[in-house]
C-alpha cells in the first residue's frame, strides 16, 4: 500500500518491428480526414503460448487499439462505432478538447448505443503522449482491453534513434486465460482497486525488445491499467524524464531512480542503451518490492550503433498552455475520505457519509460520494480565472487524481514546492499526502475531477468542476 519510497516516422516503424511484429503500426491520420474506430469483442494472446488466448474487447480487433498519430496543430476527425452489446464512449485522456468532445457518457454526450456511432472532431494544439479509452461502465470496459495511444508529434522533436510507445495493461485472468468477472467488487473498491495477476506491454507478456548498444530511444510510456501503479526500474540504464502526461518538463532523472506512473498517467523518457554488447537488461516493476516482476527485457545486440552514447539535447519545446496567475487565484480545499484504513470521518458530514456507505458508496470528496453526475459542482470557476486546489488524501491508499479539459501545474507536496512545477492532467497522491495544483480555467463546461483507480471512481471518488462565463 505504501511500499514505494518516495523520430522520425521511419524510426517509429523500425521500433515497432523490434517488438517482434506484434506492436501496432499507427493508424493513418491526415488532418481533417475522417477515420473510423470500432469497439468490439476480440481475442488476444495475453498468456505466453501454448497457453490459450483470451476473449477481450478491442478497438478495430486489436489490443491495444490502433495508435493514432497526428502532428501538432492538426484536426482530429474520428467516427467511433460501437460493436459491443453495451453502450460506450471515448474519452481523450489529457487532451484539451471542447466539452462536447470529452467523451463522458451522460455528462458531455449520450452513450454510443450498440450498433451506433459518434463523430469526434477537435483540434490538437498540444504535442505529447495521450491516450483514449471509454468513460463509462466503471472498470469493465478498460479492464477488458479498450485502450489505445494517441501521439501528437512535435513540430521539432528531440533527436533520438528510435521511438517506442509502451502501453502497460493489467489483467485478472483465470487459469484458462479468461478474464475474471466482477469489475465492481466491494473489496476491490474499498482497497487499492482491481489489481490483476498478469501484466502486458503492448499486449504481450514480458516481451523481449531488441536494441543496439549505444542506441538512443525515446519511450512514451502509458499506464492503461485500471488500478496498478508501476515503478519501473531500468537496472544499469539511466532513464531521463523529458515529459509528464504529454507536457515537456526539464530533463531529469526520476526520483529514487524508478519511473513512477499511476493509472492514466504517461511518462516520456530518453534511454541510452549502455548495457554493453549482448547484455539482457530486465525492466522491472518495483512498486511492491515483495512482488517485483519483469515487464520487459531490453536485449542489446552484438554490434554497437556508435562508439559511445550520444550527447544530444533532450529538452522539448513547451506547449501553448495558459499560465496560472497565482496572485489572483481562487483557493479551494478538497479532501478525499473513505475506503479501508483511512482517517475517521468526523464533523457535521460524518452521519451523511456513514449513510452513503450503507448505500454502497465508499469514497468521498468533501464529504460527498458521487452518484452519477447529479448535484452541484464541487467548484464553480469563472472562465479565465486561476484556481488553486489543495488536494488532501486522508485515506490509506494511493490515488491518481485526473482533471478533464485542463492541464495544471503541480505547485507543492506536503507544503514543499515541487522541483519542476510540472504540468500534468493526473497527479498521483500517496496515502495521507497533500498536493497543491493550479490551473487557468479557460475551457468552458462541466469537467470531471476523479480518481483514475476506476473502482474508486465508481464508488464515489469523483466530482465536477464547472467553468462558465461571468453572469
N, C-alpha and C positions, 0 to 999 in steps of 0.2 A: 504494500500500500504506500509506503514511504521509503522504498528501498533505494531509489536513485539519489545520490548526493549531488545535493546541489553542488554552329558551326555552319558550319555550312550545312546545306541540305545533304551533300554527299557524306559529310561526317556523320550525320544522324543515321543515314541509311546503313552505313557500314557498322555503326554501333548496334543497330537492330540485328544485323546479321550475326554479330558476335554473341548474341543470346541463343544461338543455335537455330535461328529461323523461326522462333516462336514469338518474338516480340512483334507487336502490331505496327505496321507502317502507317504513316499519317494518312488520314482521310483527306483527299484533295479538297482544298478550301480556297476559293477565289473570292475576293472582296465583293460582297453584294450578291453572289451567286447562291441560289437556294440549294442546300444539300439536305439529305434526309438521314434520320437516325431512328431505328426501331427497337423498342424494348420488347423482348420475347424470351420464352424458355430456350435454353441451350444446354450443351454439355461441355464439361471441361475436365482435363486431366490434372486435377489438383494433387493427387497422390502419385508417387513415383510408380511407373509401370513395373511389374504387370498388374498392380492393384487397379481396381475398377475406376472408371471416370465418375463424375459427379453431375447430377442434374442441377443446373444453375439458372439464373436469369441474366441475360446479357444484352448488350446493345449490338445490333447487327450480327448476332450469333457469336460474338467474340467476348473474351474475358482476359484482361479488362477490355472495355469498349474501345472503339477506334480512337486513336489520338487525333485530336483536331488541332491543326496548326494554322496560324494566321500571322500577319505582320502587324506591328503596332500601327494603329490608325485605321485598320480595316473595319469593314462592317460584317458582322456575322448574321447570316440569314439561314435558319435551320428549322426544318419541319420535323417535329417529334411525332412518331407514330407509336401507338400502344398495341402491341401484340400479346399482352398479358390478359389474364382473366380478372385482374384487379385494376382499379384506376391508378394513375401515376402522374408524375410531373417531372420537370428537370430544373434543378437549381444550379446556377452557375457560380460555384463557390469561390468567393474572393473577388469577383468582377464587380465593378461599379456600374450596374445596369439600371435602366429605368425600372420603377417599382413594378409595373405591369409585366416585366420580363423576368422577375426574380424567381419564379417557379415554385412559390409556396402555395400548395393547394389549399383552397378555401380562404386564403387571405389575399393573394395578389392575382390569382386566376382560378377558374373552375378546374377540378381534376380532369385529366385527359381520360375519358371513358375507354373501356376495352373496345378496340376497333376504331377509336377516334384519333385525332391528331391536333396539334397546336403549333403555330408558327412563332418561333422566337426570332426577334430581329433587333439588333442593337450594335452600337459602335464599340470599338476596343481601344480606349485611349491609353491603357497601361500595358506595357510589356511585362512578361513574367510567367510564372508557373501557376496554373489554376487547374480546376477540375470540375466535373459535372456529375450529378447524382440526383436521384429522386428526393423530393421533400414532402413525402407523405408515407404512411404505412409504418411509422416507427422505425425500428432497426431492421425490419424484414427485407425491404427492397434493396437496401445497400448490402445487408448481410447475405443476400442470395447472389450478389455479384454485380449489381447495376452501378457501375462507376467507370469513368474514363478521364484521361488527361486532356486539358486544353492549354496549349502553349501559344503565347503571343510573343513572337520574336522581336528583339530589339532592332532598331534601325542600325545600330553599330554594336554588334555583340562582341563580348570579350573573345580573345583568341584562345582556342583550345584545339586539340587534335580531333576530339570526338565528343559528342554529346549523347547522353543516355537518359531516358526517363524511367524512373523506378516507381512503380505503383505497388505499395505494400497493402496486402489484404489479409484478413484474419478469418478463420473458418472454425465452426464447431461441427465436426464430422463424426458420423457413425463409423464402425469398423468397415462396413461395406462401401464407404465413400459418400453415403447420403448425408445431406445437411440435417442436423438435429433440429426438429421444430421447436416452437415455443420461444419466440423472439421477445415476448413481453413478460418474461418470468419475474415474479416478485423478488426472488433472491438476487438475481442479476441487477434489477433496478435499484435495490437498496444498498448494493455494494458497488463494485467497480464497473458494472455493465457486463455485457455479454462477451466475455473473453473466450476466444476459441482455443482449440487444441492443435491448430495447424496454421501455418503462415505461408503465404506465397509472395513471390516477387514477379510482377508481370504475369501472374497466373501459374507460375512454376514453383515447385518446392525446392528451395535452396539451389538455384541454378549456378552453374559454373560459367563464368564470364571471362572470355579470352581477352587479354590486354597485352600491349607491348611494353617492355621495360622502358621507363622514362617517357612514356606517353602521358600527355595531359588530358584529363577527362573533365567534363562538366556533367555532374549528376544532378538531375532535377528529381527530388525525392518527394513523393506524395503519400501521406498516410490516409488510406481509404478504409481503414478498419472502423468498426462501429464503437470500439472501446479501448483497444490495445494501444498503449503508449510504447514507443520504441526509443531506446538509447543505443544508437548504432556505433559500434567500435570497429575501427578500421585497422587494428593491430599496429604494425610498424609504419603504416602510411599516415600521412598528416593532412586530414581534410581542412580546407579553408572555406568558411561560410561566406558566400557573396550575396545571397538574397534570402529573405524570410517571407513566407507567404506571397511570393512573387515580387516583393518590393526590395530593391537594392539596399544593401547595408555595407558599411565599411568592412572590407575583408578582414576576417579574424578567425582564430582557431576557436573551436567550440569549448565552452566551459566544461571542465572535468575531462576533456578530450573526446567525449562522445557526442554524437549528434542527437539531441533530444527532440522528439517530434510527436506531438499528441494527435489524436484523431482530428481529421480535417485540415491539419497544418501541412505546410510544404517548406522544404529547405533546399536551396541550391548550393552545392559545394563544388569547389575545384579540387581535384585529386590528382597528384602526380604518382605514377606507377614506379615507385622507387624500391620495390621489394627485391629486385635482382632477377637475373635470368633464371627461369624455371621455378620461381617461388610461387607457392599457392597460399594466398593470404585470405583467411576467412573474415567475412564481415559478420559480426556477432551482435545480437541484441542483449544488452546487459542491464536492461531496466530492472529486472528481477534477478539479481546475481545467483540466487539459488536455482534459477530456471533458465540460465543463459543457453542460447542455441544459435546455430549458424543460419543467417539469412541468405547468404550467397558466398561464393568463393571467387576471388579475383586471381585468375591463373595467368601469371606472367609467362610470355613466350621466351624462346631462347635467343632471339635476335633483338637487341635494343633498337628503339626508334632513333635515338640520338645518344651522344656520349653521357650527357647529364640532363637532369630535369630542366625544362625551360624556365626563363625568368621573364615572363610576360605579365603585363598589367592585368590585375583581376578586378579592378573597380568598374562597376556598371553605372551607366548614367541614370539619374533619378527619374521617376515618373512624375507627371504633372499633377501632383496631389496638393490640395489646398491646406496650407499650414495652419494649425490651430492658433488662435490668439489667446494665449494663456491669461493675459492680464484682464481680458474682458469676458472670461468664461463663466458659464453657469456650472455650479458644482452639485454633485449628487452622490449619495451613499447608497450602494446596492449590496445587500447582504444575502448570501446563499446559506440556507439551512437544510437539514434533512438527512436522510439515509442513516445507515448504522454508524455508530461510533462518532457522531457529530456532537457539537455543543448542545446542551439542553436548551429547549425552546422556553424563553422567558418573556415576561411582559404582557402587554394587552393582547398581542396577537396569538399567544400560546393556545388558548382554548380553541380558536378558529383553526389553527394549524393541526391540532390534535384531531378535530373533527374531519378535516380534509384527509388526514392519514387513514381514518376509518373508512373513508370512501375510496381508498386505493391510491391516493396521490401522496408521494413520498418526498418530494423535493420542493423547496420554497424560495422564491425571490421576493425579498422584503415582505415575508410573511404570507405570500400568496402562491399557491401552486397553480400553474397554468392548466386550463381545461379547454383545449382548442384555442381560438384566438379571440374569445369574448373578453369583455371587461375593459376598463380604462387602460391607457398606455402607462407604462412604468415612468417614462419621461416624455414630455411634450416639448419639443425644441422648435424655436423659430428658425426658418430657413436662413442659412448663412451664419448662424451663431456657432460659437465654440462651446463644446460640452466636455467637462472633466468628470469622469466617473471613477469613484473609489470602489473597487470590487473587493469585498471581504468574503473569503471562503471559510466559513465556520463549520465545515464538515470534516470528516475523517478521510476524504477521498480527493483524488486529483480531478480537475475539471478543465477541459479546453473550452473557453467561452468565445463564441463566434458571433460577430455582428454583421448583419446583412447590409448591403448597399453602400457601405462606407469602409474606409481604412483609417485606423487610429494609430497614434504614437503611444508606445508603452513608456510612461514617464518615470515610474518608480515601482519598486518592490519592497514591501515592508518598510516604507519610508525612505529608502535609499535610492537615489537617482540611478537609472539604468545606464549601463556603459555606452550603449549605442543609440538610445532613444529610437529604437527600431519601429518602423511602420509594420503593422500586422492587421489581419482581419480576424485572427483566432489567437487568444492568449492562453497559455497553459498555466493553471494555478495549482500549486502544491497545497496539501492539507494545511489549514489554518493560515494560509498566506493572504496578504493584502496587496493588490496590484492597482495602480492608478493609470488610467488611459485618458487620452484627449483626442478629439476629432472635430473637424468642421462639419456641421450638419447641413450639407449643401444639396442633398439628394432627397426630394420630397416624397412622402409616402409613409406607410406603416411598415416598419422593419423589425424583423425578429432579432432578439438577443437571447442566445440559448447555449446550453451545454452541448458539445458535439459528441459526448458519450450518449448515444441516441436513446438508450434505456432511461437515462436521467431526464432527457428532454421529454420523452413520452410520459414520464411520471411526475412532471410538473416544473422542471427547471428551464423555464422559458418565459419571456416577457416581450412586450412591444415597445419600440421607441418610435414616436410619431414626429415627423418633420413636416412642417407646414409653413406657408407664407403668413406673415403677420395679418391679423384680422383687420 
